[in-house]
């Protein structure tokens, strides 16, 4: 007697699901959200990206096992950029047009983000987080880009303030001659001037590192009290090692992207004493809830090899999930951006994000650490 009602209800459910699928944004089905990520897995910054990816994936696996976001599992389609902007441009186009991803997430590399952003903006595809802190992505609010950490200029200003407070007034700069390095150098020039420091020497080096010895000699002969090494994680070990072996006595400073743990693993005690700015909470400080969560995720994967890059991966993943949750079940690309813009003091566990329609820079957190004995970081 109740069978017609039963069939009618079942038919209505199927019809509703079909309508939802037809009207949904690209990459969104009743059970899945497809996210694209183009990241360096084999190039000059791969050493920093691997722990980032490992942690991010572990968090998304946990979210999916608990039912996903509004009943949808998050599936990531990942491509390897090898840190080459031209390859990123191709990969992102393919992810959007062929794979049909809903949004992009966590693209790595300054030049790579720059290569992808015009296309993503034109297509209205959000980019939730990147590993770049270049000023060009922070000084202007890009409608489709959401930043999840402090930028390089904020790190550099923190360095300059530290130099001023410790009376290390004569400064040298060695920078990588690519999009990232030139932008960082511009920020460093401004910070040096702002804090009344003396720029004693400047040198640049090519991406292949072939002229690192010459750059080191050029700066070390000026005998600065401190040297800012504006480099990526790939060339960082050779740059530091060359400076130490050249007899340079300056205090060395580096940005968070050098991956301090990997730097020590590569060159050992030659890395000792390098001061590194960090844009994530200290990975060994269990008083921070985010760090406890990070350590638990790592342990679930059988690892206790903690790093700031790993914490950054967790922040990237949590920001994506929180944005999708806030956007609601009726998910569209524009609703995702609008939902993130409404986040105010969103606490990810001792690390807060705040956005608005005119400010897509979620955090200004910058810490200072030093590589100590046996590679242990000191605050």
N, C-alpha and C positions, 0 to 999 in steps of 0.2 A: 504493500500500500504506500510505503514511503519511498519506493524506488524512484519514481519520477522526480521527487524533490531532491533525492540524493544525486541523481544524474544532473539535474539542473544546477545544483551547487557546484558539482565537480566541473561542469562545463563553464560556469561563471569564473571559477578559479583559473582554469586554463586560459580562458579568454582574457582575463585581467593580466595574467603573466605575459601573454603574447603582446597585448597592447603596451605593457610596460617596456618590453624588449624593443618594440618598434619605435616608441617615443623616447627611449633613453638616449643619453649621450654616447658617442663612440667609446668603445671599450667597457661599457657598463651593461651587464645582463642581470637578471633577477638573482643570480648566485655568485657573480664575479665582478671585480674591478681590475682592469688591465692597466698596469703602470709600466712606463718605459724608463730605462736607465742606461745612459751611455757613460761609461767610466773607464779609467785607465787600469787595465789588468795586466799589461805587458810592457809599458813604457817607463818614462823617467819618474813617475810618481806612484807606480804600482805598489811599491813597498808600503806606502801609507794607505792606499785604497783597500788592500786585502783585509786588514783587521776591521776596517770600517764596514765593508760588505758583509763580513762574517757576523758581526754583531747586529747589523740592520736586518739581515735575513733571519737570525735567530728570534728577534723580536716579532717580526711579521709572522713567522711560523707559530709563535705562541698566540698571537691575535687570531690567526686563522683557526687554530685548534679550539679556541674558545667561541667560535661562531662567526668570526670576521667582524665587519663593520656593517651594522644594519642588515645582518644576514648574508652579506656578500664577502667572499674570500678575496684577498688581495693577491694578485699574481703579477710578478715582475718579469718583464722581458728585458734581458740585459745584453748590451753589446759592448765590445772592447774598443775604446777609442785609441789605445796606445799613445794617449796624450797628443794626438795629431788633430788640430782643428778641422782640417779638410775632411778627415774621416768622420769626425763628429757630425759635421753638416750632412754627410750622406746617411749616417746611421740614424740620426734623428728624423730625417725625412722618411726613411724607410719604416721606422717605428710608428710614426704617425699615420702615414698613408697606406702602408702594407699590413703592418701588424695591428693597426687600429687602436693604439693605446689611448686611454682617457686623459692621462697627464704624464708629464716627465717629472723625474725626481732625482736629485742628487747627482747632477752632471759634474764631472771633475775637470779641473783645469781652467785657467782664466781665458786663454785663447779659445778653448772649446766652448765655454759658455757664451763668449762673444760671437762665435760662429753660429750657435744655435738660436740665440735669443731673437734676432730679427724674424726668423721663420716662425718661431713659436708665437711671437706677438702677432704676426700677420694672421696666423691660423687660430688664434685665441686658445692656445694650449698652455695650461699652467706649468710652470717649473717650480716645484716645491723643493727649495734648498739646492745649494751647489757647494762644492768644496772650495770655491774661489772666494777670496775676500777683497778682490780688486775694487778700488775706489769707484770705478765707472759703474759698478753694479749697486753701489751704496749711496752715492751723492745724488743720484736721480732715482725716483720711484718708478721702476719698470712695471707696467700693469700686469704682466704675467709671471714675474719673478718674485719669489718670497725667500728672503734670507733668514737663516736659522742660527747665525753666529755673528760675532763681531767681525768687522772688516780689517784688512791689513793696515789701513791708515790708523785705526784705533790701536792696533798692536804697536805700530811704530811710534805713535804719540806716547804710549805707555813706556816704551823703551827710552824715548827722549826725556821724559819726566824723571825716569830712574837715573839716567846719566846726569841730569842736572842736580838731582838730590845727592848723588854720590861724588860730585865734583870731577866727573870724567868729561871734561869740556872739549878736548880735541878728538874729533871723530873722523874715522875713515869709513868709506862705503864701498863694498864690492857687490855688484849686482849682475844677475843673469840677463843677458841681452835678448829678451823676448817680451811678449806682451805683458806677462806677469811682472817681470823684473823692471821694465821701464815704468810701469804704473807705480810699483812699490818705491822706486827711486824718487819719483816725483813727490810722493807722500813724505819720504824721508827728508828731502830738501826742505819741504814746508815745515816739518817738525823740528828740524835742526834750527831753522830761523826763528820759529815760534818760541823755542826755549833758550835762545841766546847761546847756542853751542857754536864751536868753530869747526868748519868742514875742512879737515887737513888734507884729504886725498880721496879721489874717486877713481874706480876702475870697473870695467865690465868684462864679462867673459861669454863666449859662445855656448850654445846649447850642447854641443858635443864635448865641451870641457877642454878642448885642445889648447886653449890659451889661459887656463887657470894659473899656471906658474907665473906667467908674465903679470897677470892682474894682481896676484899676491905680492910679488916683488915691488910693483909700483906703489901699493898702499903701505906695505910694511916699512919701506925706506923712509916714509914720512913720519914714522914713529908716533902714530896716534895713540891716545889712551884707550880708546875703544874702537872696535870695527863692527859695523852692521853688515851681516852677511844676508843679502836679499836673494835667496836661492830656493829652489825646490828641493825635495827630498832626494832625488836622484843624484844631482851633482854635489850635494852637501858634504858627504864623507870625504871626497877628494879635496874639496875646497878647504875644509877644516884641517885635514892632514897636511896639505901643502903649506898652510899658514904656520902650523906648529913646526914643521920640519925646516921652514925658512928662518926659524928663530924669532918669529913675531911674538912680542910680549903683550900685545893689546888684549883687553878683555873682549872676547867675542860674543856677539849677540846674534840670535837667529829667530825667525818667525816660527810660529807653531807648525807650519807645513813642512819643516825639515824632518819631522817625525823623530823626536829625540831618542826613543827606545831603539829604533832601527839604526840611528846614527851611531849609537854606542856599540851595537852589535857589529857594525861594519868596521869601525876603526878603534874600538876599545878605549884605552886610557887617553888617547889623543883627543877624545871628545870631552874628557873631564874638564869642568870649569866653564863650559859654554852655557851662557844664559839664554833661555828659550822662553818666549812669551807663549801663553796657552789660552785658547778660547773655549775650553771645556773644563769642568770641575776636575780636580785631582783624582785620577782613577783608583787611588789606594785609600781614599778618605771615606770610610764606611759610615761616617756621620751624615753624609749626603745621601738621601734616598735614591737619587738617580744612579749614584755610584754603586750602591748595594744591588740595585736591579741589574746594572751592567755586569757586575761580578757574578751574579747568579746565572745570567744568560751565558756567560763565558764558561762557567763550570758545567752547565748543561751540555756544552759542546766538548767537554773534556779538556778545557784550557784554563790556565791561570796566567796567561801572557797578556797582562793588562797594558793598555795604552790610551793616550788621549784620542787617537784616531778611532779607537773602538767606541769610546764614549760619544764621539761625534756621530758615528753610525747610528747609535741608539737615539740620539736627539733628532737626526734626520727622519728615522722611522717613526718615532713618536709624533713628530710634527705632522707628518703625512696622515697618520691615523687620526689624530685630533682634528685635523682639518676636514677629513672625510666624515667623521662623526658629527661635527658641527654643521656640515652642509646638509645633513638629513638624508632620508631615504630617497627622495626625489632628486637624484644627483645630476647636476650639470656642471660644466666647466666654470661658468660664471658664478654659480652658487658656491663652488669650492673656494674661489678667490674671495668672494664676499664674506664667507664664513670665517676664513682666516683673518680677514681685516677686522672682524669683530672680536677677535681674541684679545683680552686685556689681562696682563699679569697671569697668563696661563702657566701654572706651576707643573713642570714635568718631573718634579722631585728635587727641589733645591736649585733648579735652573728655570728661570721664568722667561716667557716670550710675550711680547706685546706688539700689536700691529694696529694700523688704522688705514683708511683709504689713501692717505698721503704719506704713509711711512710703512714700508715693507721690510724694514730691518728689525728683526725680532729681539736681538740681544746685543748688549754692549759689554758683556762679561770678558775681562782680560785678566789673566793671572801671570805671575812671573816665577819661573823655576830655574834651577841650575842642575846640570848633569854632574852628579857626584861620584863617589867611589863605587866601582862595579856597576856603573851606569844608573844607579838609583837617583831619581829626581829629588831635589831638595827645594822646599819653598821658603 
